């Protein structure tokens, strides 16, 4: 079992909703030791199962625009709930914030859960990733890789 997990959430066929998947791809390509990278469609049960027993998890997902496409928001979800406005803007059937709070209620949150939300511009079926969101996914991946490389042991 790995001690660090990165989860990229999204749908590759819905434009900017692929942001988390793109970031996860960059991180996987970095080949960091002790880091497992998965791509997910954000079903609550699969997310909770994926991070079960993992001390440190980074999760990347797209969210609806609040300020501008490509804006990045970072949250330490193990310490506090995600802002309500973020949960209401999820592109998934059951929002990420709801999934995290379900896990918190069940005592199934990892000791460290860092969430990156990338503001998207377009979620149309068959749409393409917009340049601002693609750049944000790359920046988030670089930030996570730098953090993972700088801290090879998870913070519990």
Phi and psi in degrees as a GROMACS rama.xvg file:
@    title "Ramachandran Plot"
@    xaxis  label "Phi"
@    yaxis  label "Psi"
@TYPE xy
-83.6033  155.451  UNK-2
-97.7142  -7.66904  UNK-3
-140.015  136.944  UNK-4
-134.199  135.848  UNK-5
-115.689  129.281  UNK-6
-118.789  120.426  UNK-7
-98.5601  122.843  UNK-8
-106.261  140.204  UNK-9
159.368  -173.373  UNK-10
-132.848  114.173  UNK-11
-66.2261  -15.3271  UNK-12
-99.0211  12.0752  UNK-13
-128.789  53.5221  UNK-14
56.8588  -123.542  UNK-15
-67.3921  -12.133  UNK-16
-62.828  -13.9734  UNK-17
-80.7066  -1.30261  UNK-18
-53.2311  -45.5718  UNK-19
-64.9614  -37.5548  UNK-20
-66.9051  -39.4455  UNK-21
-64.5081  -46.6343  UNK-22
-59.5685  -43.5201  UNK-23
-61.2614  -38.0372  UNK-24
-62.0173  -44.0186  UNK-25
-60.7154  -43.1137  UNK-26
-67.0069  -42.2031  UNK-27
-60.2115  -41.7212  UNK-28
-64.4438  -23.3397  UNK-29
-70.2646  -22.7093  UNK-30
60.4661  42.7398  UNK-31
-72.8771  136.902  UNK-32
-66.5972  140.757  UNK-33
72.944  15.0012  UNK-34
-122.027  123.945  UNK-35
-102.25  138.394  UNK-36
-121.94  129.575  UNK-37
-130.192  157.045  UNK-38
-112.908  138.575  UNK-39
-138.813  151.604  UNK-40
-90.345  3.73143  UNK-41
77.4728  26.045  UNK-42
-68.2688  130.634  UNK-43
-52.213  -46.9689  UNK-44
-62.6784  -40.3543  UNK-45
-70.1348  -36.2776  UNK-46
-65.3789  -48.732  UNK-47
-61.2121  -41.0891  UNK-48
-65.6056  -40.4969  UNK-49
-62.6189  -39.1961  UNK-50
-93.5616  -0.762486  UNK-51
-57.1901  125.292  UNK-52
79.3445  2.31768  UNK-53
-97.5431  124.704  UNK-54
-70.5939  -29.0306  UNK-55
-138.694  124.315  UNK-56
-129.862  136.798  UNK-57
-115.928  130.558  UNK-58
-125.546  131.773  UNK-59
-122.22  130.86  UNK-60
-147.673  157.449  UNK-61
-85.7858  151.286  UNK-62
-135.185  163.018  UNK-63
-65.6896  155.178  UNK-64
-65.411  136.374  UNK-65
-117.939  -36.1254  UNK-66
-125.159  -62.6176  UNK-67
-155.629  148.989  UNK-68
-59.8514  133.654  UNK-69
92.843  -7.95385  UNK-70
-65.8445  141.469  UNK-71
-116.456  134.604  UNK-72
-122.207  133.616  UNK-73
-116.449  135.019  UNK-74
-133.73  140.613  UNK-75
-94.0973  85.9881  UNK-76
-69.3242  -19.1971  UNK-77
-70.1422  -24.4153  UNK-78
-92.1695  -29.5197  UNK-79
-158.844  153.428  UNK-80
-60.9916  153.934  UNK-81
-65.3064  150.079  UNK-82
-57.5994  142.954  UNK-83
-57.0091  -38.3436  UNK-84
-61.1493  -30.0215  UNK-85
-72.6401  -42.5092  UNK-86
-64.0819  -33.4825  UNK-87
-73.7272  -14.8462  UNK-88
-105.595  10.6767  UNK-89
-64.2777  147.639  UNK-90
-92.3001  2.1525  UNK-91
-102.78  159.022  UNK-92
-55.4649  -53.0174  UNK-93
-108.493  120.406  UNK-94
-63.4974  156.138  UNK-95
-60.1262  -40.9485  UNK-96
-60.9041  -40.3086  UNK-97
-64.7113  -42.0458  UNK-98
-61.6383  -44.5998  UNK-99
-63.3357  -42.2499  UNK-100
-69.5083  -33.3286  UNK-101
-61.728  -46.4719  UNK-102
-62.2154  -40.1449  UNK-103
-61.4109  -44.472  UNK-104
-64.3395  -32.3976  UNK-105
-86.3197  -0.650089  UNK-106
69.1678  29.4157  UNK-107
-115.876  20.094  UNK-108
-80.627  144.908  UNK-109
-68.9697  157.119  UNK-110
-57.1018  -31.2778  UNK-111
-132.129  122.723  UNK-112
-134.489  105.61  UNK-113
-102.642  125.763  UNK-114
-113.636  130.258  UNK-115
-109.567  125.257  UNK-116
-113.107  123.292  UNK-117
-105.376  120.754  UNK-118
-67.3717  129.415  UNK-119
-102.868  167.05  UNK-120
-113.392  -32.4908  UNK-121
-144.123  132.352  UNK-122
-121.109  18.3048  UNK-123
-64.825  139.205  UNK-124
-56.9977  133.157  UNK-125
78.7786  0.274043  UNK-126
-72.5407  166.55  UNK-127
-102.894  155.452  UNK-128
-66.3259  129.59  UNK-129
-78.3179  151.185  UNK-130
-56.4892  -40.8847  UNK-131
-64.0622  -38.4381  UNK-132
-74.3199  -38.651  UNK-133
-60.3613  -43.3809  UNK-134
-65.0659  -40.8096  UNK-135
-63.4937  -40.3847  UNK-136
-62.0925  -40.0233  UNK-137
-64.7903  -45.0029  UNK-138
-62.2972  -43.0201  UNK-139
-62.1111  -44.1495  UNK-140
-60.1056  -43.3985  UNK-141
-62.7316  -41.2014  UNK-142
-64.0161  -44.8218  UNK-143
-65.2192  -43.8355  UNK-144
-60.3794  -41.9873  UNK-145
-63.0974  -41.3002  UNK-146
-66.0181  -43.7655  UNK-147
-64.4326  -40.0586  UNK-148
-69.748  -35.1039  UNK-149
-76.0749  -24.2778  UNK-150
-130.484  79.8256  UNK-151
-65.2452  -20.5749  UNK-152
-101.522  137.009  UNK-153
-67.2586  147.713  UNK-154
-86.9092  118.412  UNK-155
